[in-house]
């Protein structure tokens, strides 16, 4: 490969890292980091996995490693650690703000791990794109990922999101390599990559049906390709061939799940078996309609309950309790997903989920030039596959799969993951669509390349169009700095995004430091703060900030003339509610005039009201 391409990729990595670091320094801890950072540190420092079992450990381990080089105080003497079940939120608050540590130092060091994962992902995207379309065109999906507002935002947070993208992308890459060029090496790498994906986020379990589907299609293609070459016992031959392929994909899963064990074994070494058992019993006490009556079988009320009983049984057994802890995490995700998430979406607050949530979030949170690119890519790819099937010519599909394995695999992943996301009641942000985005960028770029080199308008015009789309994207990203978490495209604009969808799409607590700056610049001596996030208002504004909520009433009654409320809190308190979500009248800020019209805004997500 030309050295100029290596230099360009290195420059893209450097710019992406520089922007992430610059943004990270300006931001306070985000909501989920309050749980993930102390959890990761406890895994590597104490080899104890009592915190945050609902997420796999790898991203948190990477975030905890840099913290080992500093003398930090951890609240192992608090009741939240000793007695509480998964007391992650309280432990996080104590670790960051109550035990004499420097919270900003901890947060910034912990974010090094996720940023490294983001850079590795960018390299992976270039490598696979280069194999598919050459180094020049590979730069486009690379830069689209590296400078995407979603990746610049979530790429530096201590959450499982960017890890899930990397794990999914790597697993897909190596499985497709195996399908293109079957070999033991590619099979082993596919298994290892699948294991890494499983260690990043539980939702990567969706790779299992995808891999099975791709192997099935591969088997059908082999039958169509070789059926005329086999003279006798065709049924037996193709049946054995199917079992052979099934065995290969089973080996991928075995290798992957084998990788899980050492990580869970090491991180549960010092987790007392008796506490692991009691914690597991408590966490799963309501799973699948709860524990059966004594003497009744586990399936008496709900057959799903049997899974919980097995996990509880494993929780204190030597050698298998690491497996039990992994399975506990999966059951927690199932339980969490079934319960939905209370969030504001298009004018109402609900916990039931909405099938329009993820399509709307994607349409509003991705830059418009990317939407154009992705739209062209998806339509073009779907057209080519559809045309092949409509033609009803087997040899065309055989030829298509043989030369477009990566494209077909990416499209199948997008369909499976997209359908699952739309039907999930767990609506907590466009970040959950991030595993789809690199594949969208690659497919879009491939389609643009075919268009540029195909018939139609003059090539110079088409090349100019590509440059225009790219420059539009770069300008959009530059103008959005540094508010990438709350970024909304030109359809609504970042400043208005809170009116459409909040939660991690807009307000995750990132702007607390900007509230501190506003308070200092305006000489405010007291301010009531109703904050959502991992920060601590009283740490950043000692003697000035007063923790507040609607039920406390108007701060003016306590001679406090200023009020700051996170957008998540104000929307959750004042917008119409639906579903089973309950909100007490005293929590609705009925005493606050015009809550959607603040006097000022800290960053984009903390509304400031001057009450007098």
MIGU-657361 format. One line per field, with one value per residue (C-alpha): x, y, z. Coordinates in steps of 0.5 Angstrom, whole numbers, always signed. Last residue first. Example, Ala and Ser with C-alpha at 12.3 -4.5 7.8 and 13.67 -1.06 7.14 Angstrom:
xx c(+27 | +25)
yy c(-2 | -9)
zz c(+14 | +16)
This chain:
xx c(-73 | -73 | -67 | -68 | -62 | -63 | -58 | -57 | -54 | -48 | -50 | -57 | -60 | -66 | -70 | -76 | -79 | -80 | -85 | -87 | -84 | -89 | -92 | -85 | -88 | -85 | -91 | -96 | -93 | -91 | -92 | -90 | -95 | -96 | -96 | -94 | -95 | -89 | -87 | -83 | -79 | -78 | -75 | -71 | -68 | -66 | -62 | -65 | -61 | -65 | -63 | -66 | -64 | -68 | -70 | -77 | -74 | -72 | -79 | -82 | -78 | -82 | -79 | -72 | -66 | -58 | -56 | -50 | -46 | -42 | -38 | -39 | -36 | -36 | -43 | -46 | -43 | -42 | -45 | -51 | -58 | -58 | -63 | -59 | -61 | -56 | -53 | -47 | -48 | -42 | -44 | -38 | -37 | -44 | -43 | -37 | -40 | -46 | -40 | -37 | -44 | -45 | -44 | -50 | -53 | -57 | -58 | -59 | -57 | -64 | -67 | -71 | -75 | -76 | -69 | -66 | -68 | -61 | -57 | -62 | -68 | -67 | -60 | -57 | -58 | -52 | -53 | -47 | -43 | -43 | -36 | -36 | -42 | -39 | -33 | -38 | -42 | -36 | -33 | -40 | -41 | -34 | -35 | -42 | -38 | -32 | -37 | -41 | -35 | -33 | -40 | -39 | -32 | -35 | -40 | -47 | -50 | -46 | -41 | -35 | -38 | -44 | -40 | -36 | -42 | -45 | -39 | -39 | -46 | -44 | -38 | -42 | -48 | -43 | -40 | -46 | -50 | -46 | -48 | -55 | -55 | -52 | -58 | -61 | -64 | -71 | -71 | -78 | -74 | -78 | -74 | -68 | -69 | -71 | -65 | -60 | -63 | -63 | -57 | -53 | -56 | -54 | -47 | -47 | -49 | -44 | -38 | -40 | -41 | -36 | -39 | -45 | -47 | -44 | -49 | -54 | -54 | -53 | -59 | -63 | -70 | -69 | -73 | -68 | -62 | -66 | -67 | -60 | -58 | -63 | -62 | -55 | -57 | -62 | -58 | -52 | -56 | -59 | -53 | -50 | -55 | -56 | -49 | -49 | -55 | -51 | -54 | -58 | -65 | -66 | -62 | -67 | -73 | -71 | -70 | -76 | -81 | -83 | -84 | -82 | -87 | -83 | -87 | -86 | -89 | -88 | -83 | -80 | -78 | -76 | -78 | -74 | -77 | -79 | -77 | -71 | -68 | -71 | -67 | -61 | -61 | -62 | -55 | -52 | -53 | -51 | -44 | -44 | -46 | -40 | -36 | -39 | -37 | -31 | -33 | -40 | -43 | -47 | -49 | -55 | -58 | -56 | -60 | -66 | -66 | -66 | -72 | -76 | -77 | -82 | -87 | -91 | -90 | -84 | -79 | -82 | -87 | -84 | -83 | -87 | -84 | -79 | -81 | -86 | -80 | -75 | -77 | -72 | -67 | -63 | -64 | -62 | -56 | -54 | -55 | -51 | -45 | -45 | -44 | -39 | -34 | -32 | -25 | -24 | -30 | -26 | -20 | -26 | -30 | -24 | -22 | -28 | -30 | -25 | -28 | -35 | -31 | -28 | -34 | -38 | -33 | -33 | -41 | -40 | -35 | -40 | -45 | -41 | -39 | -47 | -49 | -44 | -46 | -53 | -50 | -47 | -53 | -57 | -53 | -52 | -49 | -46 | -44 | -41 | -48 | -50 | -43 | -45 | -52 | -50 | -45 | -49 | -54 | -48 | -46 | -53 | -54 | -47 | -49 | -56 | -52 | -47 | -53 | -57 | -51 | -49 | -55 | -51 | -47 | -53 | -49 | -43 | -36 | -34 | -39 | -35 | -28 | -31 | -34 | -27 | -23 | -28 | -27 | -20 | -20 | -24 | -19 | -13 | -17 | -18 | -24 | -23 | -29 | -33 | -27 | -26 | -33 | -33 | -26 | -29 | -36 | -33 | -28 | -34 | -38 | -33 | -31 | -38 | -40 | -33 | -36 | -42 | -40 | -39 | -33 | -34 | -29 | -32 | -39 | -38 | -33 | -37 | -44 | -41 | -38 | -31 | -27 | -33 | -34 | -26 | -26 | -32 | -29 | -21 | -23 | -24 | -17 | -14 | -18 | -26 | -27 | -20 | -19 | -26 | -23 | -17 | -20 | -26 | -21 | -16 | -22 | -24 | -17 | -18 | -25 | -22 | -16 | -21 | -25 | -19 | -17 | -23 | -21 | -16 | -20 | -25 | -20 | -17 | -23 | -25 | -19 | -20 | -21 | -26 | -33 | -33 | -31 | -31 | -37 | -41 | -39 | -40 | -47 | -49 | -46 | -49 | -50 | -53 | -52 | -48 | -40 | -40 | -46 | -44 | -38 | -31 | -29 | -30 | -24 | -18 | -13 | -6 | -5 | -2 | -8 | -12 | -10 | -12 | -19 | -22 | -19 | -23 | -29 | -29 | -28 | -33 | -39 | -45 | -51 | -46 | -45 | -41 | -40 | -35 | -29 | -21 | -20 | -16 | -17 | -25 | -26 | -23 | -28 | -34 | -32 | -32 | -38 | -43 | -42 | -40 | -47 | -49 | -44 | -38 | -36 | -34 | -29 | -23 | -27 | -28 | -21 | -19 | -24 | -22 | -15 | -16 | -20 | -15 | -9 | -13 | -15 | -7 | -5 | -10 | -7 | +0 | -2 | -5 | +1 | +6 | +2 | +0)
yy c(+73 | +66 | +66 | +59 | +55 | +49 | +44 | +40 | +45 | +48 | +51 | +54 | +61 | +64 | +58 | +57 | +50 | +51 | +56 | +58 | +53 | +52 | +46 | +43 | +36 | +32 | +34 | +31 | +24 | +21 | +14 | +10 | +5 | +7 | +15 | +21 | +28 | +33 | +36 | +32 | +28 | +34 | +38 | +32 | +30 | +37 | +38 | +43 | +49 | +54 | +61 | +66 | +62 | +65 | +59 | +60 | +63 | +55 | +54 | +47 | +41 | +36 | +39 | +37 | +40 | +39 | +46 | +49 | +55 | +52 | +48 | +49 | +43 | +38 | +41 | +39 | +32 | +29 | +22 | +25 | +28 | +35 | +38 | +44 | +50 | +56 | +60 | +66 | +67 | +71 | +71 | +68 | +63 | +60 | +60 | +56 | +51 | +50 | +48 | +43 | +40 | +39 | +32 | +30 | +25 | +30 | +29 | +23 | +19 | +21 | +26 | +26 | +31 | +38 | +36 | +37 | +44 | +47 | +41 | +43 | +40 | +37 | +40 | +35 | +34 | +33 | +33 | +28 | +32 | +38 | +41 | +42 | +42 | +47 | +42 | +36 | +40 | +42 | +36 | +33 | +38 | +37 | +30 | +31 | +36 | +31 | +26 | +30 | +33 | +26 | +25 | +31 | +29 | +22 | +25 | +24 | +16 | +10 | +7 | +9 | +14 | +10 | +4 | +8 | +11 | +4 | +2 | +8 | +7 | +0 | +2 | +7 | +3 | -3 | +2 | +5 | -2 | -3 | +4 | +3 | +2 | +9 | +12 | +12 | +9 | +6 | -1 | -3 | -7 | -8 | -3 | -6 | -13 | -11 | -7 | -12 | -17 | -13 | -9 | -16 | -19 | -13 | -14 | -21 | -20 | -14 | -18 | -25 | -21 | -25 | -32 | -29 | -26 | -32 | -37 | -32 | -31 | -39 | -40 | -36 | -34 | -27 | -24 | -27 | -23 | -17 | -17 | -18 | -12 | -8 | -9 | -7 | +0 | +2 | +1 | +4 | +10 | +11 | +11 | +16 | +21 | +19 | +21 | +27 | +29 | +28 | +22 | +24 | +26 | +20 | +15 | +18 | +17 | +10 | +8 | +11 | +9 | +3 | +6 | +3 | +2 | +6 | +13 | +20 | +24 | +30 | +26 | +22 | +23 | +16 | +11 | +5 | -2 | -7 | -13 | -10 | -10 | -17 | -20 | -16 | -19 | -26 | -25 | -22 | -28 | -32 | -29 | -30 | -37 | -39 | -36 | -40 | -46 | -47 | -48 | -48 | -41 | -38 | -45 | -46 | -39 | -39 | -46 | -43 | -37 | -41 | -45 | -39 | -39 | -44 | -40 | -41 | -49 | -49 | -49 | -55 | -54 | -56 | -50 | -44 | -42 | -36 | -30 | -29 | -30 | -26 | -23 | -26 | -26 | -20 | -23 | -30 | -27 | -23 | -28 | -33 | -28 | -27 | -34 | -35 | -29 | -25 | -25 | -30 | -27 | -23 | -28 | -33 | -29 | -27 | -34 | -36 | -32 | -34 | -41 | -38 | -35 | -42 | -46 | -41 | -41 | -49 | -49 | -45 | -51 | -56 | -53 | -53 | -60 | -62 | -59 | -62 | -69 | -67 | -65 | -72 | -76 | -73 | -73 | -81 | -81 | -77 | -70 | -65 | -63 | -61 | -57 | -50 | -50 | -55 | -50 | -44 | -47 | -49 | -41 | -39 | -44 | -41 | -34 | -36 | -39 | -33 | -28 | -33 | -32 | -25 | -23 | -25 | -18 | -15 | -18 | -13 | -13 | -20 | -23 | -19 | -21 | -28 | -27 | -25 | -31 | -35 | -32 | -32 | -39 | -40 | -36 | -40 | -46 | -44 | -43 | -37 | -33 | -36 | -35 | -28 | -27 | -30 | -26 | -19 | -20 | -22 | -16 | -11 | -14 | -13 | -6 | -4 | -7 | -4 | +3 | +2 | -2 | +5 | +9 | +15 | +17 | +14 | +15 | +23 | +23 | +16 | +19 | +26 | +22 | +24 | +17 | +13 | +18 | +18 | +11 | +10 | +15 | +13 | +6 | +9 | +11 | +4 | -1 | -3 | -9 | -10 | -3 | -3 | -9 | -5 | +2 | -1 | -4 | +2 | +6 | +0 | +0 | +8 | +7 | +2 | +6 | +12 | +7 | +5 | +12 | +14 | +11 | +16 | +22 | +20 | +18 | +25 | +29 | +25 | +27 | +22 | +24 | +19 | +22 | +25 | +19 | +13 | +15 | +17 | +10 | +6 | +9 | +8 | +1 | -2 | -9 | -12 | -8 | -11 | -10 | -5 | -1 | -2 | +2 | -1 | -3 | +5 | +5 | +10 | +11 | +11 | +11 | +6 | +2 | +7 | +6 | -1 | +1 | +3 | -3 | -8 | -4 | -5 | -12 | -14 | -16 | -12 | -13 | -16 | -8 | -9 | -16 | -18 | -18 | -19 | -13 | -8 | -10 | -12 | -6 | -1 | -3 | -3 | +4 | +7 | +3 | +5 | +13 | +12 | +10 | +18 | +22 | +24 | +32 | +35 | +40 | +35 | +30 | +34 | +36 | +28 | +26 | +32 | +30 | +22 | +23 | +28 | +23 | +17 | +21 | +23 | +16 | +14 | +19 | +17 | +10 | +12 | +17 | +11 | +7 | +0)
zz c(+81 | +79 | +74 | +71 | +68 | +63 | +63 | +57 | +51 | +54 | +60 | +58 | +60 | +62 | +61 | +56 | +57 | +64 | +63 | +70 | +75 | +81 | +77 | +77 | +76 | +82 | +87 | +82 | +83 | +76 | +75 | +68 | +66 | +59 | +58 | +61 | +58 | +59 | +65 | +70 | +65 | +60 | +66 | +69 | +62 | +61 | +67 | +72 | +74 | +79 | +81 | +86 | +92 | +99 | +101 | +99 | +92 | +91 | +89 | +92 | +95 | +91 | +84 | +86 | +89 | +91 | +93 | +89 | +92 | +98 | +93 | +86 | +83 | +89 | +90 | +83 | +83 | +77 | +74 | +71 | +72 | +76 | +80 | +82 | +86 | +86 | +91 | +90 | +83 | +80 | +73 | +70 | +76 | +76 | +68 | +69 | +74 | +69 | +64 | +68 | +69 | +62 | +61 | +65 | +60 | +56 | +49 | +45 | +52 | +55 | +50 | +44 | +40 | +44 | +47 | +40 | +39 | +40 | +36 | +30 | +28 | +21 | +20 | +24 | +32 | +36 | +44 | +45 | +40 | +43 | +42 | +36 | +32 | +27 | +26 | +25 | +20 | +16 | +15 | +13 | +8 | +5 | +4 | +1 | -4 | -5 | -7 | -12 | -15 | -17 | -20 | -24 | -26 | -28 | -33 | -32 | -33 | -33 | -28 | -25 | -20 | -19 | -17 | -12 | -9 | -8 | -5 | +0 | +2 | +4 | +8 | +11 | +13 | +15 | +20 | +23 | +25 | +31 | +33 | +33 | +41 | +41 | +38 | +45 | +51 | +48 | +51 | +49 | +43 | +37 | +33 | +35 | +34 | +27 | +26 | +28 | +24 | +18 | +19 | +20 | +13 | +9 | +12 | +10 | +3 | +2 | +5 | +1 | -5 | -10 | -9 | -6 | -13 | -17 | -13 | -14 | -21 | -22 | -19 | -24 | -21 | -24 | -18 | -13 | -17 | -18 | -10 | -8 | -13 | -11 | -4 | -5 | -8 | -4 | +2 | -1 | -3 | +3 | +7 | +3 | +4 | +11 | +12 | +8 | +13 | +19 | +24 | +30 | +27 | +22 | +27 | +33 | +29 | +26 | +33 | +37 | +31 | +34 | +41 | +48 | +54 | +59 | +57 | +57 | +51 | +46 | +41 | +46 | +53 | +57 | +62 | +59 | +58 | +63 | +58 | +56 | +64 | +65 | +59 | +60 | +67 | +65 | +60 | +66 | +71 | +65 | +66 | +73 | +73 | +68 | +73 | +78 | +75 | +78 | +85 | +86 | +89 | +84 | +80 | +83 | +82 | +75 | +74 | +78 | +73 | +67 | +70 | +71 | +63 | +64 | +68 | +73 | +74 | +70 | +76 | +79 | +86 | +92 | +95 | +91 | +85 | +85 | +81 | +75 | +70 | +74 | +80 | +85 | +80 | +83 | +90 | +89 | +85 | +91 | +96 | +91 | +90 | +97 | +99 | +94 | +96 | +90 | +91 | +85 | +81 | +76 | +74 | +73 | +69 | +64 | +64 | +62 | +57 | +52 | +52 | +49 | +43 | +42 | +43 | +38 | +33 | +33 | +33 | +26 | +24 | +26 | +22 | +16 | +17 | +19 | +12 | +8 | +11 | +9 | +2 | +1 | +4 | -1 | -7 | -6 | -13 | -19 | -15 | -20 | -22 | -15 | -14 | -14 | -12 | -6 | -5 | -5 | +0 | +5 | +5 | +6 | +12 | +14 | +14 | +17 | +23 | +24 | +24 | +29 | +34 | +32 | +36 | +42 | +41 | +45 | +51 | +50 | +50 | +53 | +47 | +42 | +44 | +44 | +37 | +35 | +38 | +34 | +28 | +29 | +30 | +23 | +19 | +21 | +20 | +13 | +9 | +4 | +2 | +8 | +13 | +11 | +12 | +19 | +21 | +19 | +22 | +29 | +28 | +27 | +32 | +37 | +35 | +35 | +42 | +45 | +42 | +46 | +53 | +57 | +59 | +55 | +49 | +43 | +45 | +43 | +37 | +35 | +35 | +32 | +26 | +25 | +26 | +23 | +17 | +16 | +15 | +11 | +6 | +6 | +4 | -3 | -4 | -1 | -5 | -5 | -1 | +2 | +3 | +7 | +11 | +13 | +14 | +18 | +22 | +23 | +26 | +30 | +33 | +34 | +38 | +42 | +44 | +46 | +50 | +54 | +55 | +58 | +65 | +65 | +64 | +69 | +75 | +74 | +74 | +80 | +84 | +90 | +97 | +99 | +98 | +91 | +85 | +90 | +94 | +88 | +84 | +90 | +91 | +84 | +84 | +90 | +86 | +92 | +98 | +104 | +104 | +98 | +99 | +107 | +106 | +108 | +101 | +99 | +94 | +96 | +90 | +90 | +82 | +77 | +78 | +75 | +68 | +68 | +70 | +63 | +60 | +65 | +64 | +57 | +58 | +64 | +61 | +63 | +67 | +73 | +75 | +81 | +85 | +80 | +85 | +83 | +88 | +83 | +76 | +77 | +83 | +78 | +72 | +77 | +80 | +72 | +70 | +75 | +75 | +68 | +66 | +68 | +64 | +68 | +67 | +60 | +58 | +58 | +54 | +48 | +47 | +48 | +43 | +38 | +39 | +38 | +32 | +29 | +30 | +28 | +21 | +21 | +21 | +16 | +11 | +13 | +11 | +5 | +3 | +4 | -2 | +0)
